[in-house]
Amino acid sequence: MWSIIEAAGWPIWTIILASVVASTIVLERFYSLRAALIIPPNLLSQTLQEYRRAAVSQSMLAELRDHSPLGRLFAAGLRQFGSSRVVMKEAIEDEGRVVAHLLERYLTMLGTIAAMAPLLGLLGTVIGMIEIFGSQAPGGTDPRALAHGISVALYNTAFGLIVAIPSMFFYRHFRAKIDGLLVEMEAQAVHLLEAVHGERRGD
């Protein structure tokens, strides 16, 4: 591997750095976007049970907000307890935009790496071509310089694509996963809203 890196020349280090950053983001997002962490099971039923037992309190809202992203939506809606259904729904939607931004953290960087890695490979290719033309001399071509230029050109192109393809795959994967999580959180928040206002009408 080290011999390949040496043959690829200095441009390969920019691609290696991009691959390290991309790998770190992928691992972090896999850990942070676990469904059980974002949408804990039974949180809706537990929240409704607590609401029915002791109504809405500041301690309950604080606990929900610190519990999970879904809990933040519940807390935002219940904070407007006593207001109309429209006001509670708007509060949930406003908090949902904040939660969506948090869930999408680092994805812009991952998408940038997916787009830039082939360009970094192209940069290495251009540098390799420059070295090839620079090896031309009136007395003939230096085979070693020619071989090195070709290695720089080809290895950088290959490594750029090797980094870009998985980065784009995981970028798309995480975006789709986040969209699914947001839809599920919105559905549960609507169930909470309907339950709370249904019970208020019953009162």
BELWO-V442032 format. One line per field, one symbol per residue. ss: DSSP state (h for helix, s for strand, l for the rest). phi: phi as a letter, one per 40 degrees, with the letter a starting at -180 (. if undefined). A space follows every 50 residues. Layout:
BEGIN
ss->???
phi->???
END
This chain:
BEGIN
ss->lhhhhhhhlllhhhhhhhhhhhhhhhhhhhhhllhhhhllllhhhhhhhh hhhhlllhhhhhhhhhhlhhhhhhhhhhhlllllhhhhhhhhhhhhhhhh hhhlllhhhhhhhhhhhhhhhhhhhhhhhhhhhhlssllsslhhhhhhhh hhhhhhhhhhhhhhhhhhhhhhhhhhhhhhhhhhhhhhhhhhhhhhhhhh hhl
phi->.cccccccgcdcccccccccccccccccccccccdcccbccgcccccccc cccbfbbccccccccccadcccccccccccdhcccccccccccccccccc ccccdgccccccccccdcccccdcccccccccccccadchbcdccccccc cdccccccccccccccccccccccccccdccccccccccccccccccccc ccc
END
